[in-house]
Amino acid sequence: MVQVSPATEHILGDSWAIRYQPVSFNLHSRGGTREQFENMVARCRENGIGIMVDVVLNHMAAPYVFAPKSDRGKYCGQAVDSKNSS
């Protein structure tokens, strides 16, 4: 059995807990793309390995970055600094 944390798009940061702060239901996160997730599930099934996926259905986080400090104030997916970044 393989257990994976939520595969949905989430806030940016360094902590494991960011995976539990979704900003959408898109399957695209630091864990990979939807295609990569589906490929991993298919390969596990082909080898008789079960998949248990944790999900967060009861809330959405604000699409802001909590950490690291240099990235605070950026929107999710924003790569360059702006006047609103710290």
KOLMI-195547 format. One record per atom (N, C-alpha, C): atom name; y, x, z. Coordinates in nm, 2 decimals, m for minus. Each point is the difference from the previous one (the first is absolute). Layout:
BEGIN
<a: CA&Y: Y&X: X&Z: Z>
...
//
This chain:
BEGIN
<a: N&Y: m0.12&X: 0.09&Z: 0.00>
<a: CA&Y: 0.12&X: m0.09&Z: 0.00>
<a: C&Y: 0.12&X: 0.09&Z: 0.00>
<a: N&Y: 0.10&X: m0.03&Z: m0.09>
<a: CA&Y: 0.13&X: 0.06&Z: 0.00>
<a: C&Y: 0.10&X: m0.10&Z: 0.04>
<a: N&Y: 0.08&X: 0.04&Z: 0.10>
<a: CA&Y: 0.11&X: m0.09&Z: 0.04>
<a: C&Y: 0.13&X: 0.07&Z: m0.04>
<a: N&Y: 0.09&X: m0.08&Z: m0.07>
<a: CA&Y: 0.13&X: 0.04&Z: m0.04>
<a: C&Y: 0.11&X: m0.08&Z: 0.06>
<a: N&Y: 0.11&X: 0.07&Z: 0.02>
<a: CA&Y: 0.12&X: m0.07&Z: 0.05>
<a: C&Y: 0.06&X: m0.08&Z: m0.11>
<a: N&Y: 0.10&X: m0.09&Z: 0.02>
<a: CA&Y: 0.05&X: m0.08&Z: m0.10>
<a: C&Y: 0.05&X: 0.08&Z: m0.12>
<a: N&Y: m0.04&X: m0.05&Z: m0.12>
<a: CA&Y: 0.03&X: 0.08&Z: m0.12>
<a: C&Y: 0.13&X: m0.05&Z: m0.07>
<a: N&Y: 0.07&X: m0.08&Z: 0.06>
<a: CA&Y: 0.12&X: m0.06&Z: m0.06>
<a: C&Y: 0.12&X: 0.10&Z: 0.02>
<a: N&Y: 0.10&X: m0.02&Z: m0.09>
<a: CA&Y: 0.12&X: 0.08&Z: 0.01>
<a: C&Y: 0.07&X: m0.01&Z: 0.14>
<a: N&Y: 0.04&X: 0.11&Z: 0.05>
<a: CA&Y: 0.05&X: 0.00&Z: 0.14>
<a: C&Y: 0.13&X: 0.09&Z: 0.01>
<a: N&Y: 0.06&X: 0.00&Z: 0.12>
<a: CA&Y: 0.11&X: 0.08&Z: 0.02>
<a: C&Y: m0.04&X: 0.15&Z: m0.01>
<a: N&Y: 0.10&X: 0.08&Z: m0.02>
<a: CA&Y: m0.03&X: 0.15&Z: m0.01>
<a: C&Y: 0.01&X: 0.06&Z: 0.14>
<a: N&Y: m0.07&X: 0.11&Z: 0.02>
<a: CA&Y: 0.00&X: 0.07&Z: 0.13>
<a: C&Y: m0.12&X: 0.08&Z: 0.02>
<a: N&Y: 0.00&X: 0.07&Z: 0.12>
<a: CA&Y: m0.11&X: 0.09&Z: 0.03>
<a: C&Y: m0.11&X: m0.05&Z: 0.08>
<a: N&Y: 0.02&X: m0.11&Z: 0.07>
<a: CA&Y: m0.10&X: m0.06&Z: 0.10>
<a: C&Y: m0.11&X: m0.08&Z: m0.07>
<a: N&Y: m0.12&X: 0.00&Z: 0.06>
<a: CA&Y: m0.11&X: m0.09&Z: m0.05>
<a: C&Y: 0.05&X: m0.14&Z: 0.00>
<a: N&Y: 0.09&X: m0.04&Z: 0.09>
<a: CA&Y: 0.03&X: m0.14&Z: 0.03>
<a: C&Y: 0.08&X: m0.06&Z: m0.12>
<a: N&Y: 0.06&X: 0.09&Z: m0.09>
<a: CA&Y: 0.08&X: m0.06&Z: m0.11>
<a: C&Y: m0.08&X: m0.08&Z: m0.09>
<a: N&Y: m0.13&X: 0.02&Z: m0.01>
<a: CA&Y: m0.09&X: m0.08&Z: m0.08>
<a: C&Y: m0.01&X: m0.14&Z: 0.05>
<a: N&Y: 0.04&X: m0.02&Z: 0.12>
<a: CA&Y: 0.00&X: m0.14&Z: 0.06>
<a: C&Y: 0.14&X: m0.06&Z: 0.00>
<a: N&Y: 0.09&X: 0.06&Z: m0.09>
<a: CA&Y: 0.14&X: m0.06&Z: m0.02>
<a: C&Y: 0.02&X: m0.02&Z: m0.15>
<a: N&Y: m0.07&X: m0.11&Z: m0.05>
<a: CA&Y: 0.01&X: m0.02&Z: m0.14>
<a: C&Y: 0.13&X: m0.06&Z: m0.05>
<a: N&Y: 0.04&X: 0.04&Z: m0.12>
<a: CA&Y: 0.13&X: m0.05&Z: m0.06>
<a: C&Y: m0.03&X: m0.09&Z: m0.12>
<a: N&Y: m0.13&X: m0.01&Z: m0.04>
<a: CA&Y: m0.05&X: m0.09&Z: m0.10>
<a: C&Y: m0.15&X: m0.01&Z: 0.00>
<a: N&Y: m0.05&X: m0.08&Z: m0.08>
<a: CA&Y: m0.15&X: m0.01&Z: m0.01>
<a: C&Y: m0.05&X: 0.08&Z: m0.12>
<a: N&Y: 0.08&X: 0.08&Z: m0.06>
<a: CA&Y: m0.04&X: 0.09&Z: m0.11>
<a: C&Y: m0.10&X: 0.10&Z: 0.05>
<a: N&Y: m0.11&X: 0.02&Z: m0.08>
<a: CA&Y: m0.09&X: 0.11&Z: 0.04>
<a: C&Y: 0.04&X: 0.13&Z: m0.06>
<a: N&Y: 0.10&X: 0.05&Z: 0.06>
<a: CA&Y: 0.06&X: 0.13&Z: m0.04>
<a: C&Y: 0.06&X: 0.07&Z: 0.12>
<a: N&Y: m0.06&X: 0.10&Z: 0.06>
<a: CA&Y: 0.05&X: 0.06&Z: 0.12>
<a: C&Y: m0.03&X: 0.15&Z: 0.00>
<a: N&Y: 0.02&X: 0.07&Z: 0.11>
<a: CA&Y: m0.04&X: 0.14&Z: 0.01>
<a: C&Y: m0.15&X: 0.02&Z: m0.02>
<a: N&Y: m0.08&X: m0.11&Z: 0.01>
<a: CA&Y: m0.14&X: 0.00&Z: m0.02>
<a: C&Y: m0.04&X: m0.01&Z: m0.14>
<a: N&Y: 0.10&X: m0.03&Z: m0.09>
<a: CA&Y: m0.03&X: 0.00&Z: m0.14>
<a: C&Y: 0.04&X: m0.13&Z: m0.07>
<a: N&Y: m0.04&X: m0.01&Z: m0.13>
<a: CA&Y: 0.04&X: m0.12&Z: m0.08>
<a: C&Y: m0.11&X: m0.10&Z: 0.01>
<a: N&Y: 0.02&X: m0.12&Z: m0.05>
<a: CA&Y: m0.10&X: m0.11&Z: m0.01>
<a: C&Y: m0.12&X: 0.05&Z: m0.07>
<a: N&Y: 0.02&X: 0.07&Z: m0.11>
<a: CA&Y: m0.11&X: 0.05&Z: m0.08>
<a: C&Y: m0.08&X: 0.10&Z: 0.08>
<a: N&Y: 0.06&X: 0.09&Z: 0.07>
<a: CA&Y: m0.07&X: 0.09&Z: 0.08>
<a: C&Y: m0.08&X: m0.06&Z: 0.11>
<a: N&Y: 0.06&X: m0.11&Z: 0.06>
<a: CA&Y: m0.07&X: m0.07&Z: 0.11>
<a: C&Y: m0.12&X: m0.07&Z: m0.06>
<a: N&Y: 0.01&X: m0.07&Z: m0.11>
<a: CA&Y: m0.11&X: m0.07&Z: m0.06>
<a: C&Y: m0.11&X: 0.10&Z: m0.04>
<a: N&Y: 0.04&X: 0.12&Z: m0.05>
<a: CA&Y: m0.10&X: 0.10&Z: m0.03>
<a: C&Y: m0.08&X: 0.05&Z: 0.12>
<a: N&Y: 0.07&X: 0.02&Z: 0.11>
<a: CA&Y: m0.06&X: 0.04&Z: 0.12>
<a: C&Y: m0.10&X: m0.10&Z: 0.05>
<a: N&Y: 0.04&X: m0.13&Z: 0.00>
<a: CA&Y: m0.09&X: m0.11&Z: 0.04>
<a: C&Y: m0.12&X: m0.01&Z: m0.09>
<a: N&Y: 0.02&X: 0.02&Z: m0.13>
<a: CA&Y: m0.11&X: m0.01&Z: m0.10>
<a: C&Y: m0.10&X: 0.12&Z: 0.03>
<a: N&Y: 0.05&X: 0.12&Z: 0.02>
<a: CA&Y: m0.09&X: 0.11&Z: 0.02>
<a: C&Y: m0.07&X: m0.01&Z: 0.13>
<a: N&Y: 0.06&X: m0.06&Z: 0.11>
<a: CA&Y: m0.07&X: m0.02&Z: 0.12>
<a: C&Y: m0.11&X: m0.10&Z: m0.02>
<a: N&Y: 0.03&X: m0.11&Z: m0.06>
<a: CA&Y: m0.10&X: m0.11&Z: m0.03>
<a: C&Y: m0.12&X: 0.06&Z: m0.08>
<a: N&Y: 0.03&X: 0.08&Z: m0.10>
<a: CA&Y: m0.11&X: 0.06&Z: m0.08>
<a: C&Y: m0.09&X: 0.08&Z: 0.08>
<a: N&Y: 0.05&X: 0.05&Z: 0.11>
<a: CA&Y: m0.08&X: 0.09&Z: 0.09>
<a: C&Y: m0.05&X: m0.07&Z: 0.13>
<a: N&Y: 0.01&X: m0.13&Z: 0.00>
<a: CA&Y: m0.04&X: m0.08&Z: 0.11>
<a: C&Y: 0.08&X: 0.01&Z: 0.13>
<a: N&Y: 0.13&X: 0.04&Z: m0.02>
<a: CA&Y: 0.09&X: 0.01&Z: 0.12>
<a: C&Y: 0.09&X: m0.12&Z: 0.00>
<a: N&Y: 0.00&X: m0.06&Z: 0.12>
<a: CA&Y: 0.09&X: m0.12&Z: 0.02>
<a: C&Y: 0.14&X: 0.04&Z: 0.02>
<a: N&Y: 0.09&X: m0.09&Z: m0.02>
<a: CA&Y: 0.15&X: 0.03&Z: 0.02>
<a: C&Y: 0.05&X: m0.11&Z: 0.10>
<a: N&Y: 0.07&X: 0.05&Z: 0.10>
<a: CA&Y: 0.07&X: m0.09&Z: 0.09>
<a: C&Y: 0.15&X: 0.03&Z: m0.01>
<a: N&Y: 0.08&X: m0.09&Z: m0.05>
<a: CA&Y: 0.14&X: 0.02&Z: m0.02>
<a: C&Y: 0.08&X: m0.08&Z: 0.11>
<a: N&Y: 0.09&X: 0.08&Z: 0.07>
<a: CA&Y: 0.09&X: m0.06&Z: 0.09>
<a: C&Y: 0.12&X: m0.06&Z: m0.07>
<a: N&Y: 0.05&X: m0.11&Z: 0.04>
<a: CA&Y: 0.11&X: m0.06&Z: m0.07>
<a: C&Y: 0.11&X: m0.05&Z: 0.10>
<a: N&Y: 0.12&X: m0.01&Z: m0.05>
<a: CA&Y: 0.11&X: m0.05&Z: 0.08>
<a: C&Y: 0.06&X: m0.12&Z: m0.07>
<a: N&Y: m0.03&X: m0.12&Z: 0.05>
<a: CA&Y: 0.04&X: m0.12&Z: m0.07>
<a: C&Y: 0.12&X: m0.07&Z: 0.07>
<a: N&Y: 0.03&X: 0.04&Z: 0.12>
<a: CA&Y: 0.09&X: m0.08&Z: 0.08>
<a: C&Y: 0.14&X: 0.05&Z: 0.01>
<a: N&Y: 0.04&X: 0.11&Z: m0.07>
<a: CA&Y: 0.13&X: 0.04&Z: m0.01>
<a: C&Y: 0.03&X: 0.10&Z: m0.11>
<a: N&Y: 0.13&X: 0.01&Z: m0.03>
<a: CA&Y: 0.05&X: 0.10&Z: m0.10>
<a: C&Y: 0.10&X: 0.08&Z: 0.08>
<a: N&Y: 0.00&X: 0.13&Z: m0.03>
<a: CA&Y: 0.10&X: 0.09&Z: 0.06>
<a: C&Y: 0.13&X: 0.01&Z: m0.09>
<a: N&Y: 0.11&X: 0.03&Z: 0.06>
<a: CA&Y: 0.12&X: 0.03&Z: m0.08>
<a: C&Y: m0.03&X: 0.12&Z: m0.09>
<a: N&Y: 0.04&X: 0.01&Z: m0.12>
<a: CA&Y: m0.04&X: 0.11&Z: m0.09>
<a: C&Y: 0.09&X: 0.12&Z: 0.03>
<a: N&Y: 0.01&X: 0.04&Z: 0.12>
<a: CA&Y: 0.07&X: 0.12&Z: 0.04>
<a: C&Y: m0.09&X: 0.11&Z: 0.06>
<a: N&Y: 0.04&X: 0.12&Z: m0.01>
<a: CA&Y: m0.08&X: 0.11&Z: 0.05>
<a: C&Y: 0.03&X: 0.02&Z: 0.15>
<a: N&Y: m0.10&X: 0.02&Z: 0.08>
<a: CA&Y: 0.02&X: 0.04&Z: 0.14>
<a: C&Y: 0.01&X: 0.15&Z: 0.03>
<a: N&Y: m0.08&X: 0.07&Z: m0.08>
<a: CA&Y: m0.01&X: 0.15&Z: 0.03>
<a: C&Y: m0.05&X: 0.06&Z: m0.13>
<a: N&Y: 0.02&X: 0.13&Z: m0.02>
<a: CA&Y: 0.07&X: 0.09&Z: 0.08>
<a: C&Y: 0.15&X: m0.02&Z: m0.01>
<a: N&Y: 0.08&X: 0.06&Z: 0.10>
<a: CA&Y: 0.14&X: m0.03&Z: 0.01>
<a: C&Y: 0.08&X: 0.02&Z: m0.13>
<a: N&Y: m0.04&X: 0.10&Z: m0.08>
<a: CA&Y: 0.07&X: 0.03&Z: m0.12>
<a: C&Y: m0.01&X: m0.11&Z: m0.10>
<a: N&Y: m0.10&X: m0.09&Z: 0.01>
<a: CA&Y: m0.02&X: m0.11&Z: m0.09>
<a: C&Y: 0.05&X: m0.14&Z: 0.06>
<a: N&Y: 0.05&X: 0.00&Z: 0.12>
<a: CA&Y: 0.05&X: m0.13&Z: 0.06>
<a: C&Y: 0.11&X: m0.05&Z: m0.09>
<a: N&Y: 0.00&X: m0.13&Z: m0.02>
<a: CA&Y: 0.10&X: m0.07&Z: m0.07>
<a: C&Y: m0.03&X: m0.02&Z: m0.15>
<a: N&Y: m0.11&X: 0.06&Z: m0.05>
<a: CA&Y: m0.04&X: m0.01&Z: m0.13>
<a: C&Y: m0.08&X: m0.13&Z: m0.02>
<a: N&Y: 0.00&X: m0.06&Z: m0.12>
<a: CA&Y: m0.08&X: m0.11&Z: m0.03>
<a: C&Y: m0.14&X: 0.05&Z: m0.03>
<a: N&Y: m0.10&X: m0.08&Z: 0.01>
<a: CA&Y: m0.14&X: 0.03&Z: m0.03>
<a: C&Y: m0.01&X: 0.05&Z: m0.14>
<a: N&Y: m0.05&X: 0.12&Z: m0.02>
<a: CA&Y: m0.01&X: 0.06&Z: m0.13>
<a: C&Y: 0.12&X: 0.08&Z: m0.05>
<a: N&Y: 0.11&X: 0.00&Z: 0.07>
<a: CA&Y: 0.12&X: 0.07&Z: m0.04>
<a: C&Y: m0.03&X: 0.15&Z: 0.02>
<a: N&Y: 0.02&X: 0.08&Z: m0.10>
<a: CA&Y: m0.03&X: 0.14&Z: 0.00>
<a: C&Y: 0.12&X: 0.09&Z: 0.03>
<a: N&Y: 0.12&X: m0.05&Z: m0.04>
<a: CA&Y: 0.12&X: 0.09&Z: 0.01>
<a: C&Y: 0.09&X: m0.06&Z: 0.11>
<a: N&Y: 0.08&X: 0.09&Z: 0.06>
<a: CA&Y: 0.09&X: m0.04&Z: 0.10>
<a: C&Y: 0.11&X: m0.08&Z: m0.06>
<a: N&Y: 0.06&X: m0.09&Z: 0.08>
<a: CA&Y: 0.11&X: m0.08&Z: m0.04>
<a: C&Y: 0.10&X: 0.01&Z: 0.11>
<a: N&Y: 0.12&X: m0.06&Z: m0.02>
<a: CA&Y: 0.10&X: 0.00&Z: 0.10>
<a: C&Y: m0.04&X: m0.08&Z: 0.13>
<a: N&Y: m0.11&X: m0.08&Z: m0.02>
<a: CA&Y: m0.05&X: m0.08&Z: 0.12>
<a: C&Y: m0.10&X: 0.08&Z: 0.07>
<a: N&Y: m0.05&X: 0.11&Z: m0.05>
<a: CA&Y: m0.10&X: 0.08&Z: 0.07>
<a: C&Y: 0.06&X: 0.08&Z: 0.11>
<a: N&Y: m0.07&X: 0.03&Z: 0.11>
<a: CA&Y: 0.06&X: 0.08&Z: 0.10>
<a: C&Y: m0.01&X: 0.15&Z: m0.03>
//
